[in-house]
Amino acid sequence: MIVRRLTREDLPAMDRIHSISFHFPLNVEESEKKAEKASEEWLRQCWGCFADDGEMMAVVINNDFQVLFDGQFVKMGGIGGVSTLPEYRYGGAVKETLRAILTDARENGEVFSSLYPFSHEFYRKAGYEQFLPLIEYHFEPDLLSGYRHTGWTRRMKPDGDLTEMKEIYRAFAKRYNMMFDRADGRYRIGNPFKDEQFTMLLGDERGARAFMYYRTDKGGEGNVLNVRDIAFKDEEGFRMCLGYLGRMAADYKFIKIMLPEDIPLRMLVPRPYDVTVSMREQPMARITNVQKALELMKKPEDAAFTVKVEDEFLPENSGTYKVSAQGVCRTEEEADIEVSSRALTLLVLGTLDLMQAEFRKDVKVLNNREALGKTFVRKPMFMADYF
């Protein structure tokens, strides 16, 4: 098999694979027009695996993103569009495509890679690990009756100015690792007259403080107000959102909302047992470049330790690294901690602190526990974008 970036001439074949794999009808004429208009930047992100006779077996898209990591934006690849023709499945086509993508991305400055998996077990074999619990709350609107939004509310329109939304998003995003540096197209502006979707801007005399994008989901028990995107400048902005949602009892039987883990909604309402908590799609991530991630990670000024990493899928990352105030380098010294690349991803991003990580089978602390404990701590994390 051959793995390479796609050319413009390959794009219609990619669309055919997507049509078969994701079960949607294909308009051949539109597919060919789309291929003609595809940008060079888009082509650079599209990869395919080909059989010896030249037939495209599988495709993977590695989207170019920038995400926040310990206060700075870094390159992250967003794996998407993963699909294989049925006759070639279980033949290793996706695995080899991922390996080629990650090797290339590592050489080109990518620090992390992330994806929304069809199978956690499958992607663990490629070094990915579930790093973020996306928590969704389900409750009746009157549970928020104690909150009041007394400021102003404005419905955003498709051709509206995004300046205020961008300012709110930046203030919200800087609280969390793995939040996107959003392009304009990632701000979702609902059309209530076409698809019952709304984007509401909320504020007061100080200006805009929060926004929410939500849609109406219809069900047998009644309409559900499903919040698909939310951002706020501060705690008061969040309370404005709750006050607005509390007004909606006449239109909706239930509210669904996904929030970061550090906002415990059940503790903010009078009847926590009336809130149902569930998990949404659980994204996975992996470190693409271990040395760069260790260099960029926030750590104490006096941090000094060695970490031995085993990365079976991307062996370029394997080895022992010395971390100090002078930087990060490979070393032959004995390790203070031995980890798999999957476990290191969780420690570096802040999903787990050192004590929590030690419950894993792929983490072994040998020495220097105090320095490691001060370095590997829990960090606020959220991912509000899909790809």
N, C-alpha and C positions, 0 to 999 in steps of 0.2 A: 504494500500500500504506500501511497505517496501523500504527504501532508504539505499543504502550501496555502498561501493567501489566494483569495479568489481574484479573478480578473472580471472586467465588466461583462465579458462573454459568458462567464460562469453564473451570473446572477439569476437568469431564468431557471437554471437547474436547481439553484438553491431554493427558489420559490416553489418549485415542484416538490422538493423534499419536505418543505414546511407544510405544504398543502396536504400531503399524504400523512405526515406525522401528527399534525395538529388538527386534522379533520375539518378543513374548510375548503369550499370550492375555489378554483383558481381561474382567474380571467387572464388568459395567455397574452392578449393584446396589452392589457394594463401592465402586466409583468414586464413585457419587453420595453414599454415606454419608461417604466420606473428604472430599469437597468440603464437606459440611455442617460437619464438625469442623475444617476447616483454620483455622489461626490467622491473625489479621491480619498478624502478622509474616511468616508464610510467603507470604501473598498479595503482600506488598510486594516479595518477591524474585522473583516469577514474571512474565515478560514474554512477549508474543506479537506476531506480525506477522500482519496480517489483509489479505485481498484486498478489493477495492473492494465486493464483494457481501457482505462480512462474514464470510466463511469464514476460520477460523484456518489459516494456512499453515505457521507455524513457531513454536516455543517455545524460550526460553532461560531458565535459572534462574541468578540471580546471588546465590549464598549469601553471607551476612554472616559474615565471619570476622575474628578478630584474630590477627596473626602477629608474631613477634619480628623486629625490624629494628634492628640495632646496639644491642641492649640494652633496647629499649622495644617495647611492643605498639602496632601501628598497624592501621588498617582495611585489609583486603584482600577483594576480591570473588572468590569461587570460582565460575567459570563451569561449569555442568553442565547435564545434561538437554537438550543441544542437539539438536534434531530438526526435520525438515521433511517434510511430506507428499511422496511421490515425484513427484506431478504439478507441484509447485512448486519442485523443486530446480534449482539453478543460475540462480535468478532474483533473487538478492541479498537474500532475506528474512532470513537469519541475519546477513549483514553489516550490514544496516540496524538490526536488533535490537541487535546488539552496539554499534553506534555510539550508539544511544539510551541503552543501559545505561551505557556508559562516561561519556557526557556527564553523565547524572544522578548517577552515582557520584562523579565528580570534584567536582561542586558540593556533595556531601554528605560530604566528608571522606575518601573512599577514596584511599589512597596507591598501592596496587598491585592488579593483577588477575592471576589465575592460572587455569590450566586443564590438563587432561590431554587432548591433542589426538587427533582421529582423523586429522589431517593437519597436519604442521608447516608445510607450504607454505601451506595455506589460512589458518592463523592468523597467519602472518607478515604477510600483507596487512592484518591488523588491528592490527599493531604489536607482536605477541607474539614472544618469542624463547625458545628452549630455554635454560634457566638452570641446570639441575641434572642432573648425571649420576647416576641411581639405579643403584648398582652391586650386583649380586647374585653371591654366591659359592656354588659347588656342589662338595661334597666328601664323602668317606666319614667317618663319625664317629670312626674310630680315628686320624684325623689330629690329633685333639685330645687324645690319650691322655696327653700331658705336662701337661695342666691338671687340677687337682683342686679340687672344691668340697667343702670339709669342714664348711661351716656347715649351716644348715637350709634346707629347701625346703617351700613350702606351695602347694597347688593352690587357686587362687581359685575361688569358686563364684558363680553368677549373682546371688545376693542378698547377696554379701559387702561388707564395708566397703572403700571405695576410698581411704581416707585415705593409706595407705602408698604405693600406686601413684601417687597424685597428687604426693606429696612427691618420689618418685623421678623422675617425669616432669619436674617443674619443674627439678630439678637438671640433668637431661640436656638439656632443651630450651634452657636459657639459653646453651648452648655454640654454638648455631647460628641463623643467620638463617633465616627462613621457617618456623620451627616454630610450630604452632598453640597458642593459648590454649584448651586442650581443655575442652569440656563433658563432663559425666559419661557421656553416651551414646557418646563417642568412645573410651572405655576398653573394649577388646574382651575379654569374659570368655567363654572357650570352654566348651562342654558336651561332655565326652568320651563321654557315653553316647548323645548324640543325633547328633553330627556329627564325632566324633573330633577335637575342638579343645580345646586346653588353654591356660590362663593360669597360669603358675608364678611365684611370688614367692620370691626367694632372699635370704638374709641370714646374719648371724652374730651374735655377742654385741653388736655395735653397733646392730643393728636391720636392717630391710629395706634391701638395697643395689641390687637389680635386679629387673626382671620381664621375662618373655617370653610372647608369645602365639603359638602355633603350631598348625598343622593337619597332618593326615596326608593326603598325596597318594599315591594308589595308581598304580603304573605297571608296565610289563612287566618292568622290571629290579629291581623291589622297591619297598618303601614309602619315601617321601621325607618327612622332617620339614621342613616349610616354615615358617620363622619369619616371621610377618607383622607383628610389632610387637615392639620391644625398647627398653628404656631402662635406664640404670644411673647411679648417683650419681657414680661415679669409675672409674678404671682397674681397681681391685680388683673392683668390681661386674661389669665386663665379663668379667674372668677367671673369676668365678663362673659366668657364663653359659656360657663355653666349657667349663668343667669339667662342668657339667650336661649339655651336649650330647654331650660325650665319653662319657657313660655309656650312650648310646642305641644302641650298635651292635647289640644283640640284637634291637631292634625295627625299626630303620631301616637301609636300605642306603645312603641318602644324606641329607645335610643341605643345605638351601638357606636362605640368610640374606641380607638386604639391610642394608648398613651405610653410614654416612656415608663420604665420600671420605677424610677424615683418619684413618680407622682401616684401615690396610693389612693386611688379614687374611693375605694371602700372605706377608708378612714376619714373621708371628707364629707360623708353623708350620714343622716341620722339613723338609717336602717341598713347597715352594711350587708346583712343577710339577704336583702332584696336585690343585690347586685350579683349577676352571674359573671364569673371570670372564665375566659377561655383563651386558648393560644391560636394565633393566626399563623400564616406561613412563616416558617422558621429559617431565616437566611443562614448561610454558611460562609466562612471566610478562611483564607489561609495566607500566611506570609509568603510573598513572592521572593523577597530579598531579605534574608535574616540579618545580615550585617547592617543594612540601611535602616531596617526597623529598629534595631537595638541602638543605633546612633541617634535616631530621631525621637525615641521614646523619652518621655519626661522621667527624670530620676534625680535622687538627691545629689547635691554637689560632691559629696564624699563617696559616692557609689563606687565600689570596687569589688568585682566578683568575676568568676568564669562560668560559662554555661556551655555544656556540650549538647549539640542538637543533632538529631537523626531525622533526615528527610529522605525517605525511600523513593518518593516519586520525583523529587527534584534534588538529586544528590549534590548539586553545586552548593546547596545550603548546608550540607552536613559538615560537622567539624566542631572544634572548641573555640569559643570567642572570649576574649578578655575585655571586660567593660570597665572603664575608669574615667576619671575627669578628663583625661587626655584624648579619649575617643574609644573606638572599638576596633580590635584587630584580631586576627586568628592567632592562636597560641598552641604550644605543645604542653602547657601547664595542666596539672590535674584540675578537673572540673569541680566547682562547688555545687552545681546542680546539673542533672542529666534529664533531658526532656525530648519528646517527639516534637516535630514541627507543629503538629496539631495543638499540643498542649502549650507550646510557646506562643502560638497565636492568641490563645485565651489569656495568657498571662500578660502579654504585651498590650493587647487592646484593653484589658481591664475587666474582662468577663469574670475572671476568678482572681482572688488574691492568693498568696502563697499557701496559706493554710488550707484553703478550699481545694487548690490544685493538687495537694498532696494526697487527696482521696483517689486521684486517678492512678491507673496502673503505669502510665507512661511518664510519671514525674518522680524523680528521686533526688532528695536534698541530701548532700554529703557533708558540706561545710558552710561556714559563713552565713548562717541562717538569719542573723540580724540584718545584714546588708541586703540580702534577698527579700526579706520581709518588708523592708522600707521601700524597696523598689517596685515590687510586684503587688499592687494594691488594686482594689475595686475602683472603677471609673464609670461615670455616667455615660450611657451609650444609647443610641437610637438610630434607626434607619427608616426614613419616612418615604423613600422613593422606591419604585418598582422598575425593573428592567428585564 
